Amino acid sequence: MVAIIKTGHSIRAMLNYNENKVKEGKAECIGQVNYPVDADRLTYAMKLNRLEKQCKLNGDVNRKTVHISLNFDPSEASLPKEKLLEIAESYMNKIGFGNQPYLIYQHNDAGHPHLHITTINVQENGKRIAMHNIGKDRSEPARKEIEQAFNLVKADNQKKREYRPEPVSARVQYGKAETKKGIENVLNFVVNNYKYTSLPELNAVLKLYNIEADKGTENSRVTKHKGLLYHALDEKGNRVGVPIKASRFYDKPTLKNLEKKFVDNEIKRQTDKTRIKNTIDTVFLKNNIIILSQFVRQLQKEGIDTVLRQNAEGLIYGVTFVDHKTKIVFNGSSIGKEYSAKGLQDRCLLSQEKVGQEITYSRKELADVLQEHGASMSIKGMADFLEVFMKVEDNLDYLSKNLLHLKKKRRRKL
């Protein structure tokens, strides 16, 4: 079991998120604790008022909502509601929320079974429940005890088999599905899991899913108010449809909130930089990389996407690496000069100068070379490359021993 705890400001937004899932047939409110009536008799107003009334006992608490998700292994999809309720109540008691009013929702909108629990951190006496280090100090011990008690798949085993949505399959498709919902699903995953330190780095990931975050042009109304819009993109990367304000999404991926993540992520991602450096170096070492498109394909096999930035003339001026294994994002120049756009192109050109080696190229590879680097290759370099490509080797190693023997006999007769 994996437990995720999020805090927030708006009780209504937290409740609406789950209630909207219920209306869509993707969730069900299966239980309540410390409410006056059973879950199936609770109205929306009763659910909301119970939480809001208790929160008013302490007006100084800013982040008062506590939204918890308990995620189970796909093999546990058949867990009965009674057992899910037992697990939820046991978890809430162990983390110190057993006396709080809370609602339990069972969601069925993902590839694994999971619960959402909505509650608050203001107690009946008006005191605030401390949230500092709740994950490490209370949630982790609680979920381990529950895994043991209910014979659940352990979180460590789940992480080893963690499923990462492929950008191609999870892309927002404008006109084929509800745009806001599609963008929100991607944002929930990317914003909270990837380690980026700027808006361009975040966009390097989002664009893989046909989404772009936009803080507006220099003198626009959006920029003046420090706002942020999210656009859906078509398959060519062009913006389509009406942009959606960041504040309209439940997790509030606003510029202000993202900037806090930029600072935190700068520290978190440093330990994972080595993997990208080593992988890039290995790709160049083990493969005959002479053009960037070859490099991009090889790196993709290692779980790293390469996002190239080009100007209107098609010249590449920047590169960003998205490592889906470690969930980190780095501009090439942040890793080192040789990993910048220019550094990578220089390494490709260096490989082209060594083109005299015996390398076999397909027609497609030749076309890629001529299209991508033909203009930048010297006349001598182009001539050398074409000479090697067109050269017919006087090498009989590919013939069978019988044919070689026959060829020798014929020579003797002459």
C-alpha positions in Angstrom: 0.0 0.0 0.0 1.2 3.5 -0.8 -0.1 6.5 1.2 0.0 10.0 -0.1 -1.0 13.0 2.0 -1.7 16.5 0.6 -2.8 19.6 2.5 -4.6 22.6 1.1 -6.7 25.7 1.7 -10.1 25.0 0.3 -12.5 22.4 1.8 -15.0 23.0 -1.0 -12.3 22.3 -3.7 -11.2 19.1 -1.9 -14.8 17.9 -1.6 -15.8 18.9 -5.2 -12.9 16.9 -6.6 -14.3 13.7 -5.1 -18.0 14.5 -5.6 -17.4 15.3 -9.3 -15.8 11.8 -9.6 -19.0 10.4 -8.1 -21.2 12.2 -10.6 -19.1 10.9 -13.4 -19.5 7.3 -12.1 -15.8 7.0 -11.4 -16.0 7.0 -7.6 -18.4 6.2 -4.7 -18.6 7.5 -1.2 -18.4 4.3 0.8 -18.0 5.5 4.3 -17.9 8.3 6.9 -16.6 8.7 10.4 -17.8 11.2 13.0 -20.7 12.3 10.9 -24.3 12.3 12.3 -25.7 9.9 9.6 -24.5 7.1 7.3 -22.6 8.0 4.0 -25.6 7.1 1.7 -27.8 9.6 3.6 -25.3 12.5 3.6 -26.1 15.4 1.2 -23.4 17.5 -0.3 -24.3 20.4 2.1 -24.0 18.1 5.2 -20.6 16.9 4.1 -19.3 20.4 3.5 -20.9 22.1 6.6 -19.6 19.5 9.0 -16.0 20.2 8.0 -16.4 24.0 7.6 -18.1 24.4 11.0 -15.2 22.6 12.8 -12.6 24.6 11.0 -14.1 27.9 12.2 -13.0 26.9 15.7 -9.5 28.0 14.7 -9.3 30.8 12.2 -5.5 30.9 12.3 -5.0 27.6 10.4 -4.3 28.3 6.8 -3.7 24.9 5.2 -6.6 23.2 6.9 -7.6 20.5 4.5 -6.0 17.0 4.5 -6.6 14.9 1.4 -5.2 11.4 1.7 -5.0 8.6 -1.0 -4.4 5.0 -0.1 -3.1 3.1 -3.2 -3.2 -0.6 -3.5 -1.4 -3.1 -5.9 -3.5 -4.0 -9.1 -3.6 -7.6 -7.8 -5.8 -6.3 -4.9 -8.6 -5.0 -7.1 -11.0 -7.5 -5.5 -10.7 -6.1 -2.0 -14.3 -5.9 -0.6 -15.6 -2.5 0.7 -15.8 -3.8 4.2 -12.1 -4.5 4.2 -11.3 -1.2 2.5 -13.2 0.6 5.3 -11.3 -1.3 8.0 -8.0 -0.3 6.3 -9.0 3.3 6.1 -10.1 3.6 9.7 -7.1 1.8 11.0 -4.8 4.1 9.0 -6.6 7.3 10.2 -6.4 6.1 13.9 -2.7 5.3 13.6 -1.8 8.8 12.1 -3.8 10.6 14.8 -6.9 11.5 12.8 -9.3 8.9 14.3 -11.4 11.5 16.1 -11.7 13.8 13.1 -14.7 13.9 10.7 -13.7 12.3 7.4 -15.2 10.8 4.3 -14.0 7.7 2.4 -14.3 7.6 -1.4 -13.5 4.5 -3.5 -12.2 5.6 -6.9 -12.1 3.4 -10.0 -10.5 5.8 -12.5 -7.0 4.3 -12.5 -5.2 1.1 -13.3 -5.0 0.3 -9.6 -7.5 0.3 -6.7 -7.3 3.3 -4.4 -9.2 5.3 -1.8 -9.4 9.0 -1.2 -10.0 10.3 2.4 -11.1 13.9 2.9 -10.7 15.5 6.4 -9.4 18.6 8.2 -6.6 19.2 10.8 -8.6 21.3 13.2 -9.8 19.4 16.2 -13.1 19.7 18.2 -11.3 21.7 20.8 -10.0 24.1 18.2 -6.4 22.9 18.4 -4.5 22.1 15.2 -3.1 18.7 14.5 0.6 19.0 13.7 1.4 18.0 10.1 5.2 18.4 10.3 6.9 15.2 9.2 3.6 13.3 9.2 4.7 11.2 6.3 7.9 9.9 7.9 6.9 9.9 11.5 3.3 8.6 11.4 2.2 7.6 7.9 5.2 5.3 7.0 5.0 3.2 10.3 1.2 3.1 10.0 1.1 1.7 6.4 3.8 -0.9 7.3 1.7 -2.1 10.2 -1.4 -2.2 8.0 0.4 -4.1 5.2 1.3 -6.7 7.8 -2.1 -6.8 9.5 -4.2 -7.0 6.3 -1.7 -9.1 4.3 -1.3 -6.4 1.6 1.3 -6.1 -1.1 4.2 -4.1 0.4 4.8 -0.6 -0.9 8.5 -1.5 -1.6 7.3 -4.2 -4.0 4.9 -1.8 -5.6 7.6 0.8 -6.3 9.7 -1.8 -8.0 6.9 -2.4 -10.5 5.8 1.3 -10.7 4.1 2.0 -13.9 5.1 5.2 -15.8 2.5 6.4 -18.3 4.2 6.7 -21.7 3.9 10.2 -23.2 2.4 8.7 -26.4 -0.4 6.8 -24.7 -1.2 9.5 -22.1 -1.2 12.6 -24.4 -4.0 15.1 -24.3 -6.0 14.7 -27.5 -7.9 17.9 -28.2 -11.4 17.3 -29.5 -11.3 13.5 -28.6 -11.7 13.8 -24.8 -12.5 16.5 -22.2 -9.5 18.8 -22.4 -9.5 20.1 -18.8 -9.8 16.6 -17.4 -6.9 15.4 -19.6 -4.7 18.3 -18.7 -5.4 17.9 -15.0 -4.6 14.2 -15.0 -1.2 14.9 -16.6 -0.5 17.9 -14.3 -1.2 15.8 -11.2 1.4 13.3 -12.3 4.1 15.5 -13.8 4.0 18.5 -11.4 4.2 16.2 -8.3 6.7 13.6 -9.5 9.2 15.3 -11.8 12.1 17.5 -10.5 12.4 20.6 -12.6 13.7 24.1 -11.7 12.2 26.4 -14.2 9.1 26.8 -16.4 11.0 25.8 -19.6 12.1 22.6 -17.9 8.6 21.8 -16.7 7.4 22.5 -20.3 10.0 20.0 -21.6 8.0 17.3 -19.8 4.5 18.7 -20.4 5.0 19.0 -24.2 5.6 15.2 -24.3 1.9 15.1 -23.3 0.7 17.8 -25.6 0.5 20.5 -22.9 2.3 23.8 -22.4 2.4 26.2 -19.5 2.3 29.9 -20.5 2.9 32.9 -18.2 2.1 35.3 -21.0 4.0 37.8 -23.1 6.0 40.6 -21.5 3.2 43.2 -21.2 0.2 40.9 -21.2 -2.5 40.9 -18.5 -1.5 37.4 -17.5 2.1 38.5 -16.9 1.2 41.6 -14.9 -0.9 39.5 -12.5 1.7 36.8 -12.3 -0.8 34.3 -13.7 -0.3 31.1 -15.6 -2.3 29.4 -18.4 -2.2 25.8 -19.6 -2.7 25.2 -23.3 -3.5 22.0 -25.1 -1.3 21.3 -28.1 -1.9 19.5 -31.4 0.4 16.8 -32.7 2.6 19.5 -34.4 3.0 21.4 -31.1 0.6 24.2 -32.0 -1.8 25.6 -29.4 -5.4 24.6 -29.8 -8.6 25.5 -28.0 -9.1 27.9 -25.1 -6.3 28.0 -22.4 -7.2 27.1 -18.8 -6.1 29.2 -15.8 -3.9 27.3 -13.3 -6.2 28.3 -10.5 -9.0 26.3 -12.0 -7.2 23.0 -11.3 -7.6 21.3 -8.0 -3.9 21.1 -7.1 -3.5 24.8 -8.0 -0.3 24.5 -10.2 0.0 28.3 -10.3 3.3 30.1 -10.9 3.6 31.0 -7.3 3.3 27.4 -6.2 5.6 26.1 -9.0 8.3 28.6 -8.0 8.4 27.0 -4.5 8.9 23.6 -6.2 11.7 25.1 -8.4 13.7 25.8 -5.2 13.0 22.5 -3.6 13.8 20.5 -6.8 17.1 22.2 -7.3 18.4 20.4 -4.2 16.6 17.1 -4.8 17.7 16.5 -8.3 21.5 17.0 -7.8 22.0 13.4 -6.7 20.6 12.1 -10.0 22.6 14.2 -12.4 25.3 11.5 -12.7 22.9 9.0 -14.4 22.2 11.4 -17.3 25.9 12.2 -17.8 26.9 8.5 -17.7 24.1 7.5 -20.0 25.0 10.1 -22.6 28.7 9.2 -22.5 27.9 5.5 -22.9 25.6 6.1 -25.8 28.4 8.0 -27.7 31.0 5.4 -26.7 29.0 2.3 -27.7 27.3 3.6 -30.8 28.5 5.2 -34.0 26.6 8.5 -33.3 27.2 10.9 -36.2 23.8 12.8 -36.2 21.6 14.0 -33.3 18.6 11.9 -34.4 20.6 8.7 -33.8 21.6 10.1 -30.4 18.0 10.9 -29.5 16.8 7.4 -30.5 19.5 5.7 -28.5 18.9 7.8 -25.4 15.2 7.1 -25.6 15.9 3.4 -25.3 17.5 4.2 -21.9 14.3 6.0 -20.7 15.6 9.6 -21.4 13.7 11.9 -23.8 15.8 14.6 -25.5 13.9 17.9 -26.2 15.6 20.0 -28.8 14.9 23.7 -29.1 15.1 25.2 -32.6 14.7 28.7 -34.0 12.5 29.7 -37.0 15.3 28.7 -39.4 15.5 25.2 -37.8 18.9 25.7 -36.1 19.2 23.9 -32.8 20.2 26.3 -30.0 19.2 24.3 -26.8 18.5 20.9 -25.4 16.7 19.6 -22.3 16.9 16.0 -21.0 13.9 14.3 -19.3 14.9 11.2 -17.4 11.7 9.2 -16.8 13.5 6.7 -14.5 14.7 9.2 -11.9 12.0 11.8 -12.9 14.5 14.6 -13.3 14.8 17.3 -15.9 18.1 19.1 -16.8 19.1 21.6 -19.4 22.1 20.2 -21.2 24.3 23.2 -20.3 23.4 22.7 -16.6 25.1 19.3 -16.8 28.3 20.5 -18.6 29.4 22.2 -21.8 29.8 18.9 -23.7 26.1 18.1 -22.9 24.8 21.4 -24.3 23.2 21.6 -27.8 26.5 22.9 -29.2 28.5 20.3 -27.3 26.4 17.4 -28.6 26.7 18.7 -32.2 30.4 19.0 -31.8 30.6 15.4 -30.7 28.6 14.3 -33.7 30.9 16.3 -36.0 33.9 14.7 -34.4 32.3 11.2 -35.1 31.8 12.3 -38.7 35.5 13.2 -39.1 36.2 9.6 -38.1 33.9 8.4 -40.8 36.8 6.5 -42.5 36.0 3.6 -40.1 34.2 0.7 -41.7 30.6 1.6 -40.9 27.5 0.4 -42.8 24.8 3.0 -43.4 21.3 2.4 -44.6 19.8 4.7 -47.2 17.6 6.2 -44.4 20.7 7.0 -42.3 22.4 8.6 -45.3 19.4 10.7 -45.9 19.3 11.7 -42.2 23.0 12.7 -42.3 22.6 14.8 -45.5 19.5 16.5 -44.2 20.7 17.2 -40.7 24.4 18.0 -41.1 25.0 18.2 -44.9 25.2 22.0 -44.8 27.6 22.0 -41.9 30.0 19.3 -43.2 33.1 20.5 -45.1 33.4 19.5 -48.7 36.2 17.1 -47.8 34.2 15.7 -45.0 31.2 15.1 -47.3 33.5 13.5 -49.9 35.0 11.2 -47.3 31.6 10.2 -46.0 30.2 9.5 -49.5 33.4 7.6 -50.4 33.0 5.3 -47.4 29.2 4.9 -48.0 29.6 4.0 -51.7 32.8 2.0 -51.3 32.6 -1.7 -52.4 34.9 -3.6 -50.1 37.1 -6.3 -51.6 36.4 -8.5 -48.6 35.3 -12.1 -49.0 34.7 -12.8 -45.3 31.0 -12.9 -45.9 31.3 -15.9 -48.3 30.9 -19.5 -47.1 34.0 -21.7 -46.9 32.6 -23.8 -49.8 32.4 -20.8 -52.1 35.8 -19.6 -51.2 37.2 -23.1 -51.9 35.5 -23.1 -55.3 36.8 -19.7 -56.1 40.4 -20.8 -55.4 40.0 -23.9 -57.6 38.9 -21.7 -60.5 41.9 -19.5 -60.2 44.3 -22.5 -60.3 42.7 -23.7 -63.6 43.5 -20.3 -65.1 
